[in-house]
Amino acid sequence: MLFSKITAVASLLGAAVAYDATEVFRKAQRPKPLVERSTSGSFSNPRLQKRADKHLNDKTQKFAVNGTGIPDVPFDVGESYAGLLPISSSPNETRELFFWYFPSTNPLADKEIAIWFNGGPGCSSLSGFLTENGPFTWEAGTIAPTQNAYSWNNLTNMLWVEQPVGVGFSQGVPNITNEVELGLEFIGFYKSFVDTFDAHGWDVYLTGESYAGYYVPYIADAYITANDTDYYNLKGIAINDPIIGDGTNQQQTVIPGYAAYWQNLLYLNESFIERFTAKAQECGYLDYMDKYFTFPPPGPLPLLPDPYASENATCDVFDDAFSAILEVNPCFNIYHISDMCPHPWSVLGGVNVGDYIPPGEVVYFNRSDVQKAINAPVGTNWQQCTDTNVFGNGSNNRSASDTSAGPATDGVLQRVIEYTNNTIIGSGDLDMLLSTNGTLLAIQNMTWNGLQGLQEYPGTPFYTPYHPEYNGGSLAGAGYLGSYGVERGLTFYRVQLAGHELPGYAPGAAYRSIELLLGRIKSLGDVGDFTTQTGNFTGNTELYRRGEHWNFQ
C-alpha cells in the first residue's frame, strides 16, 4: 500500500534531491561518458576561415589567445580572449576573476552576450567549457579533444567565468559569506569586462547549472538592482538542474518516488524498499507529495523539519537510498544514474570518490603549456572544484557556508522572472542529486506574475532537431527528448536521458534552449532546423594526442 503511494507520485516523473545547499555539490560535476551511435555517412570538421578579430585592440591585446596554439587542440578554435580582470576599480584591488571569452561570428549576436557558470560552490566554469558547451570538448574516457558542433558561441558571444574569488585561476582571498556579496563581486568584475571589451549596452543572458541555481538568480538580481543598462542590461536567464528551494522539500520528499520510478535501474532489494517506504511514510514525505505536488498547487507549501537536526537523522531517507544504491552499484553516479563501472578518466581530474586517476596523468588545466596559452597564472594548482571555502570570509573553516536562502524562497527568482519574462529552468531526468520533481516542487512554492506555481504540468513535447556532427559518432540525441511548459515568463523543460550536467548529456536539447533564450525560436515545440549549423559535412575527423595522430584505419 505504501509503495503504491510512492509509485503514484513517481508516475509523473522521477523525483530529485539535493544535499545541504553549499555541500551538495562538493563532489562537483562529473563529465559525461561518451556514447557513440553509428550513423550513415561521415562528417568532417568545417574549416574555419581567416577573419578580422572582432575585439583585438590595444586594451584587449594582452588577453588574446592564439586559436591555433592551444595544446592538444589540432584546429583553430577562432578568436578568443582569456585572463584576469579585477572585481573593482580600486587601484589596490587584489581580487580578480579568470575568464575565457569567445566572440561569435553569428550575425544575430551583435551587442549581446551569454555568461556561463558552473556550480559547487567552488567549481570552475572551465569544467562546463571543456565537457559541455565550449568550442571544443574533451570528454571523459576519450583520447583527444574534438570540435563541438553545439558550442554556444555558434549562437552568441560567450563568456565563461571562474567565480567567486577562490575558484580555479581566480586570484585573491575569498571574503564573502552570502549570495548578495557574491553578486556585487561579480558585477564589479563584469564592469571591468565591459570597459575592456567595449560591451556597453549589450544585452546580457546569464546561464548555469547546479549551484548556479543560486549564483545566477542572485547575480541577475544584482544586475537589476544596479539599474544601469549601460553595464547590466539583463535580458534573461537559463539554469539547469538547479538548487533553488528548501533543501528538505527539494530533496527528501521526492527521493521515495524517484527510487520507485527508477527501480528497474537501481535494483534495490525488497526488504530495503519496505523499510525505506515505512520511514518515508512516518516522516510525512509520502503524504506531503500527495497533497502538495499538484498543478496548480493547493497553497503555500509548509517547510518540513530538518532531517539532519536529529543525531540519528531518522528522516534522512535520501542518504538511506544513496547508501543502499552504492551497495548494488559501487560506481553509482548520482549525477547520471545509468552509469556503471568503471569510472573513465577525465582530463579535468578526479572529484568524486572512486574516480580513476591514471599514474602520471596531469590535469589539463594544470599543464604549464595550457596555462601559458590561455593567459592563466602559470604554476597555479588548478582544481575542478576548489578546496578553498569560497564563502568562508577569509577563513577556510569548512563549517562556514553560504548564508543565503534559496532564490525561489526569498523573492529573488520571482523578481528576475517578472523583470525579464524570459527565465528558463531545465532538468535532466537521470539526475538523482537535483532531479526533476524536486525542482518542480520548489517552483510550485513560488509566486510570480500574480499566481503561485505552474497551473499545468509541463507536458508539451520538446523537440530537438537532427544535425550531422563533425565526428563519426553522434553525441547528441534528437527528436522528441522530453517535455516543457511555459507560464507567465517562465519556461520549464525536462530531458529524459540527461543527467545533472544537461548540456553535456544532451547538447542538442541544451542548444535549443539557448536558441529560445535568445529569441531565435518561438518555443521548444518548434519542429525545424537549428538556426545555425545546417548543412552536411563530409570526410574524416583528424584526432591528435600530444601532437601525434591517433586515427585508426
Secondary structure as GFF3:
##gff-version 3
##sequence-region A 1 553
A	DSSP	alpha_helix	2	10	.	.	.	ID=ss1
A	DSSP	three_ten_helix	61	63	.	.	.	ID=ss2
A	DSSP	beta_strand	64	65	.	.	.	ID=ss3
A	DSSP	beta_strand	80	86	.	.	.	ID=ss4
A	DSSP	beta_strand	96	102	.	.	.	ID=ss5
A	DSSP	three_ten_helix	107	109	.	.	.	ID=ss6
A	DSSP	beta_strand	112	117	.	.	.	ID=ss7
A	DSSP	alpha_helix	125	128	.	.	.	ID=ss8
A	DSSP	pi_helix	129	133	.	.	.	ID=ss9
A	DSSP	beta_strand	136	137	.	.	.	ID=ss10
A	DSSP	beta_strand	146	147	.	.	.	ID=ss11
A	DSSP	three_ten_helix	152	154	.	.	.	ID=ss12
A	DSSP	beta_strand	157	162	.	.	.	ID=ss13
A	DSSP	alpha_helix	179	197	.	.	.	ID=ss14
A	DSSP	beta_strand	203	209	.	.	.	ID=ss15
A	DSSP	alpha_helix	212	226	.	.	.	ID=ss16
A	DSSP	beta_strand	233	240	.	.	.	ID=ss17
A	DSSP	alpha_helix	247	251	.	.	.	ID=ss18
A	DSSP	alpha_helix	255	261	.	.	.	ID=ss19
A	DSSP	alpha_helix	263	266	.	.	.	ID=ss20
A	DSSP	alpha_helix	270	282	.	.	.	ID=ss21
A	DSSP	alpha_helix	285	292	.	.	.	ID=ss22
A	DSSP	alpha_helix	317	328	.	.	.	ID=ss23
A	DSSP	three_ten_helix	364	366	.	.	.	ID=ss24
A	DSSP	alpha_helix	368	373	.	.	.	ID=ss25
A	DSSP	alpha_helix	412	420	.	.	.	ID=ss26
A	DSSP	beta_strand	423	428	.	.	.	ID=ss27
A	DSSP	alpha_helix	436	444	.	.	.	ID=ss28
A	DSSP	beta_strand	447	448	.	.	.	ID=ss29
A	DSSP	beta_strand	451	452	.	.	.	ID=ss30
A	DSSP	beta_strand	460	464	.	.	.	ID=ss31
A	DSSP	beta_strand	479	487	.	.	.	ID=ss32
A	DSSP	beta_strand	490	495	.	.	.	ID=ss33
A	DSSP	alpha_helix	502	505	.	.	.	ID=ss34
A	DSSP	alpha_helix	507	517	.	.	.	ID=ss35
A	DSSP	beta_strand	544	545	.	.	.	ID=ss36
A	DSSP	beta_strand	548	549	.	.	.	ID=ss37
###
